Amino acid sequence: MSYATIIRATLDHLDLLVPLFDGYRQFYRQPSDPAGAHQFLFERLDNDDSVIFLALQADRGAGFMQLYPAFSSVSMQRVWLLNDLFVDPSARGLGVGATLLHRAHSWALETAAKGLVLETEVTNTTAQHLYEKLGWQRDLSSYHYALNVTMEERAGE
Protein backbone atom coordinates (compact mmCIF):
# COMPACT_ATOMS: atom_id res chain seq x y z
CA MET A 1 0.00 0.00 0.00
CA SER A 2 1.44 3.35 -1.03
CA TYR A 3 1.10 6.33 1.21
CA ALA A 4 2.03 8.64 -1.64
CA THR A 5 -0.17 11.37 -3.01
CA ILE A 6 0.07 11.73 -6.79
CA ILE A 7 -0.21 15.23 -8.26
CA ARG A 8 0.27 16.64 -11.73
CA ALA A 9 3.50 18.59 -11.56
CA THR A 10 3.76 22.24 -12.53
CA LEU A 11 6.65 24.67 -12.67
CA ASP A 12 6.08 25.21 -8.93
CA HIS A 13 7.27 21.64 -8.31
CA LEU A 14 10.67 21.90 -10.03
CA ASP A 15 12.60 21.87 -6.74
CA LEU A 16 11.02 18.50 -5.88
CA LEU A 17 11.35 17.08 -9.39
CA VAL A 18 14.96 17.96 -10.18
CA PRO A 19 16.61 15.60 -7.65
CA LEU A 20 14.33 12.76 -8.73
CA PHE A 21 14.98 13.38 -12.42
CA ASP A 22 18.72 13.63 -11.79
CA GLY A 23 18.56 10.33 -9.86
CA TYR A 24 16.66 8.75 -12.74
CA ARG A 25 19.34 9.79 -15.20
CA GLN A 26 22.08 8.49 -12.90
CA PHE A 27 20.23 5.15 -12.71
CA TYR A 28 20.75 5.01 -16.49
CA ARG A 29 24.48 5.74 -16.07
CA GLN A 30 24.39 9.45 -16.92
CA PRO A 31 26.44 11.98 -14.94
CA SER A 32 24.66 14.08 -12.36
CA ASP A 33 23.53 17.39 -13.88
CA PRO A 34 21.00 19.19 -11.67
CA ALA A 35 21.20 22.41 -13.70
CA GLY A 36 20.60 20.53 -16.95
CA ALA A 37 17.77 18.57 -15.31
CA HIS A 38 16.16 21.81 -14.14
CA GLN A 39 16.38 23.35 -17.62
CA PHE A 40 15.05 20.22 -19.34
CA LEU A 41 12.08 19.87 -16.97
CA PHE A 42 11.38 23.60 -17.09
CA GLU A 43 11.16 23.43 -20.88
CA ARG A 44 8.91 20.35 -20.87
CA LEU A 45 6.50 21.92 -18.40
CA ASP A 46 6.65 25.46 -19.80
CA ASN A 47 6.05 24.24 -23.36
CA ASP A 48 3.43 21.71 -22.25
CA ASP A 49 5.45 19.02 -24.06
CA SER A 50 4.77 16.33 -21.49
CA VAL A 51 2.69 15.44 -18.48
CA ILE A 52 4.63 14.83 -15.29
CA PHE A 53 3.10 13.21 -12.24
CA LEU A 54 4.85 13.59 -8.90
CA ALA A 55 4.49 11.21 -5.95
CA LEU A 56 4.61 13.04 -2.63
CA GLN A 57 5.19 11.52 0.79
CA ALA A 58 5.09 13.99 3.67
CA ASP A 59 5.61 16.89 1.24
CA ARG A 60 8.79 15.46 -0.26
CA GLY A 61 9.25 13.93 -3.68
CA ALA A 62 9.09 10.13 -3.54
CA GLY A 63 8.94 9.47 -7.28
CA PHE A 64 7.78 10.75 -10.64
CA MET A 65 6.77 9.69 -14.12
CA GLN A 66 6.79 11.61 -17.37
CA LEU A 67 4.37 10.90 -20.20
CA TYR A 68 4.76 12.16 -23.75
CA PRO A 69 1.88 12.24 -26.23
CA ALA A 70 2.17 10.19 -29.38
CA PHE A 71 -0.38 9.11 -31.95
CA SER A 72 -1.21 5.88 -33.73
CA SER A 73 -1.98 6.50 -37.39
CA VAL A 74 -3.40 3.01 -37.75
CA SER A 75 -5.97 3.41 -34.97
CA MET A 76 -6.13 7.21 -35.31
CA GLN A 77 -5.87 7.58 -31.54
CA ARG A 78 -3.57 9.10 -28.96
CA VAL A 79 -1.03 6.87 -27.23
CA TRP A 80 0.94 7.97 -24.18
CA LEU A 81 4.65 7.13 -24.04
CA LEU A 82 5.63 6.50 -20.45
CA ASN A 83 9.18 7.66 -20.96
CA ASP A 84 10.37 8.13 -17.39
CA LEU A 85 9.44 6.37 -14.16
CA PHE A 86 11.57 6.68 -11.04
CA VAL A 87 11.08 6.06 -7.35
CA ASP A 88 13.52 7.49 -4.83
CA PRO A 89 15.53 4.65 -3.26
CA SER A 90 14.18 5.57 0.19
CA ALA A 91 10.60 5.04 -1.05
CA ARG A 92 11.10 1.78 -2.94
CA GLY A 93 9.06 -1.21 -1.89
CA LEU A 94 6.27 1.02 -0.57
CA GLY A 95 4.01 0.88 -3.63
CA VAL A 96 4.97 4.28 -5.06
CA GLY A 97 5.82 2.85 -8.49
CA ALA A 98 2.54 0.94 -8.66
CA THR A 99 0.60 4.03 -7.59
CA LEU A 100 2.25 6.08 -10.34
CA LEU A 101 1.47 3.36 -12.91
CA HIS A 102 -2.17 3.28 -11.81
CA ARG A 103 -2.24 7.07 -12.30
CA ALA A 104 -0.85 6.64 -15.82
CA HIS A 105 -3.65 4.18 -16.57
CA SER A 106 -6.22 6.65 -15.23
CA TRP A 107 -4.68 9.41 -17.33
CA ALA A 108 -4.99 7.29 -20.47
CA LEU A 109 -8.66 6.75 -19.68
CA GLU A 110 -9.23 10.45 -18.92
CA THR A 111 -7.68 11.49 -22.22
CA ALA A 112 -9.47 8.79 -24.27
CA ALA A 113 -6.12 7.34 -25.32
CA LYS A 114 -5.68 3.98 -27.01
CA GLY A 115 -3.22 3.08 -24.27
CA LEU A 116 0.27 3.47 -22.93
CA VAL A 117 3.64 2.22 -24.14
CA LEU A 118 7.02 2.07 -22.48
CA GLU A 119 10.41 0.51 -22.84
CA THR A 120 12.91 -0.54 -20.24
CA GLU A 121 16.32 -2.12 -20.24
CA VAL A 122 16.41 -5.90 -20.55
CA THR A 123 18.30 -6.03 -17.24
CA ASN A 124 15.69 -3.97 -15.33
CA THR A 125 13.83 -7.07 -14.13
CA THR A 126 12.42 -5.38 -11.02
CA ALA A 127 10.50 -2.92 -13.18
CA GLN A 128 9.49 -5.65 -15.63
CA HIS A 129 7.94 -7.69 -12.81
CA LEU A 130 5.96 -4.66 -11.64
CA TYR A 131 4.71 -3.84 -15.14
CA GLU A 132 3.61 -7.41 -15.77
CA LYS A 133 1.99 -7.67 -12.32
CA LEU A 134 -0.11 -4.61 -13.23
CA GLY A 135 -1.25 -6.02 -16.58
CA TRP A 136 1.31 -4.55 -18.97
CA GLN A 137 2.22 -6.98 -21.74
CA ARG A 138 5.56 -7.37 -23.43
CA ASP A 139 5.21 -6.76 -27.18
CA LEU A 140 6.37 -9.86 -28.99
CA SER A 141 4.83 -8.90 -32.33
CA SER A 142 7.25 -6.18 -33.40
CA TYR A 143 10.85 -5.06 -33.08
CA HIS A 144 12.10 -1.84 -31.58
CA TYR A 145 14.69 0.06 -33.63
CA ALA A 146 16.70 3.18 -32.88
CA LEU A 147 18.76 5.51 -35.04
CA ASN A 148 21.01 7.79 -33.08
CA VAL A 149 21.98 11.11 -34.62
CA THR A 150 25.49 12.29 -33.84
CA MET A 151 26.57 15.75 -32.77
CA GLU A 152 28.46 16.08 -36.08
CA GLU A 153 25.32 15.32 -38.08
CA ARG A 154 23.31 17.87 -36.11
CA ALA A 155 25.99 20.46 -36.80
CA GLY A 156 25.79 19.70 -40.53
CA GLU A 157 29.33 18.41 -40.78
C-alpha positions as CSV (number, residue, x, y, z in Angstrom):
1,M,0.0,0.0,0.0
2,S,1.4,3.3,-1.0
3,Y,1.1,6.3,1.2
4,A,2.0,8.6,-1.6
5,T,-0.2,11.4,-3.0
6,I,0.1,11.7,-6.8
7,I,-0.2,15.2,-8.3
8,R,0.3,16.6,-11.7
9,A,3.5,18.6,-11.6
10,T,3.8,22.2,-12.5
11,L,6.7,24.7,-12.7
12,D,6.1,25.2,-8.9
13,H,7.3,21.6,-8.3
14,L,10.7,21.9,-10.0
15,D,12.6,21.9,-6.7
16,L,11.0,18.5,-5.9
17,L,11.3,17.1,-9.4
18,V,15.0,18.0,-10.2
19,P,16.6,15.6,-7.6
20,L,14.3,12.8,-8.7
21,F,15.0,13.4,-12.4
22,D,18.7,13.6,-11.8
23,G,18.6,10.3,-9.9
24,Y,16.7,8.7,-12.7
25,R,19.3,9.8,-15.2
26,Q,22.1,8.5,-12.9
27,F,20.2,5.2,-12.7
28,Y,20.8,5.0,-16.5
29,R,24.5,5.7,-16.1
30,Q,24.4,9.5,-16.9
31,P,26.4,12.0,-14.9
32,S,24.7,14.1,-12.4
33,D,23.5,17.4,-13.9
34,P,21.0,19.2,-11.7
35,A,21.2,22.4,-13.7
36,G,20.6,20.5,-16.9
37,A,17.8,18.6,-15.3
38,H,16.2,21.8,-14.1
39,Q,16.4,23.3,-17.6
40,F,15.1,20.2,-19.3
41,L,12.1,19.9,-17.0
42,F,11.4,23.6,-17.1
43,E,11.2,23.4,-20.9
44,R,8.9,20.4,-20.9
45,L,6.5,21.9,-18.4
46,D,6.7,25.5,-19.8
47,N,6.1,24.2,-23.4
48,D,3.4,21.7,-22.3
49,D,5.5,19.0,-24.1
50,S,4.8,16.3,-21.5
51,V,2.7,15.4,-18.5
52,I,4.6,14.8,-15.3
53,F,3.1,13.2,-12.2
54,L,4.8,13.6,-8.9
55,A,4.5,11.2,-6.0
56,L,4.6,13.0,-2.6
57,Q,5.2,11.5,0.8
58,A,5.1,14.0,3.7
59,D,5.6,16.9,1.2
60,R,8.8,15.5,-0.3
61,G,9.3,13.9,-3.7
62,A,9.1,10.1,-3.5
63,G,8.9,9.5,-7.3
64,F,7.8,10.8,-10.6
65,M,6.8,9.7,-14.1
66,Q,6.8,11.6,-17.4
67,L,4.4,10.9,-20.2
68,Y,4.8,12.2,-23.7
69,P,1.9,12.2,-26.2
70,A,2.2,10.2,-29.4
71,F,-0.4,9.1,-31.9
72,S,-1.2,5.9,-33.7
73,S,-2.0,6.5,-37.4
74,V,-3.4,3.0,-37.8
75,S,-6.0,3.4,-35.0
76,M,-6.1,7.2,-35.3
77,Q,-5.9,7.6,-31.5
78,R,-3.6,9.1,-29.0
79,V,-1.0,6.9,-27.2
80,W,0.9,8.0,-24.2
81,L,4.6,7.1,-24.0
82,L,5.6,6.5,-20.5
83,N,9.2,7.7,-21.0
84,D,10.4,8.1,-17.4
85,L,9.4,6.4,-14.2
86,F,11.6,6.7,-11.0
87,V,11.1,6.1,-7.4
88,D,13.5,7.5,-4.8
89,P,15.5,4.6,-3.3
90,S,14.2,5.6,0.2
91,A,10.6,5.0,-1.0
92,R,11.1,1.8,-2.9
93,G,9.1,-1.2,-1.9
94,L,6.3,1.0,-0.6
95,G,4.0,0.9,-3.6
96,V,5.0,4.3,-5.1
97,G,5.8,2.9,-8.5
98,A,2.5,0.9,-8.7
99,T,0.6,4.0,-7.6
100,L,2.3,6.1,-10.3
101,L,1.5,3.4,-12.9
102,H,-2.2,3.3,-11.8
103,R,-2.2,7.1,-12.3
104,A,-0.8,6.6,-15.8
105,H,-3.7,4.2,-16.6
106,S,-6.2,6.6,-15.2
107,W,-4.7,9.4,-17.3
108,A,-5.0,7.3,-20.5
109,L,-8.7,6.7,-19.7
110,E,-9.2,10.5,-18.9
111,T,-7.7,11.5,-22.2
112,A,-9.5,8.8,-24.3
113,A,-6.1,7.3,-25.3
114,K,-5.7,4.0,-27.0
115,G,-3.2,3.1,-24.3
116,L,0.3,3.5,-22.9
117,V,3.6,2.2,-24.1
118,L,7.0,2.1,-22.5
119,E,10.4,0.5,-22.8
120,T,12.9,-0.5,-20.2
121,E,16.3,-2.1,-20.2
122,V,16.4,-5.9,-20.6
123,T,18.3,-6.0,-17.2
124,N,15.7,-4.0,-15.3
125,T,13.8,-7.1,-14.1
126,T,12.4,-5.4,-11.0
127,A,10.5,-2.9,-13.2
128,Q,9.5,-5.7,-15.6
129,H,7.9,-7.7,-12.8
130,L,6.0,-4.7,-11.6
131,Y,4.7,-3.8,-15.1
132,E,3.6,-7.4,-15.8
133,K,2.0,-7.7,-12.3
134,L,-0.1,-4.6,-13.2
135,G,-1.2,-6.0,-16.6
136,W,1.3,-4.5,-19.0
137,Q,2.2,-7.0,-21.7
138,R,5.6,-7.4,-23.4
139,D,5.2,-6.8,-27.2
140,L,6.4,-9.9,-29.0
141,S,4.8,-8.9,-32.3
142,S,7.2,-6.2,-33.4
143,Y,10.9,-5.1,-33.1
144,H,12.1,-1.8,-31.6
145,Y,14.7,0.1,-33.6
146,A,16.7,3.2,-32.9
147,L,18.8,5.5,-35.0
148,N,21.0,7.8,-33.1
149,V,22.0,11.1,-34.6
150,T,25.5,12.3,-33.8
151,M,26.6,15.8,-32.8
152,E,28.5,16.1,-36.1
153,E,25.3,15.3,-38.1
154,R,23.3,17.9,-36.1
155,A,26.0,20.5,-36.8
156,G,25.8,19.7,-40.5
157,E,29.3,18.4,-40.8
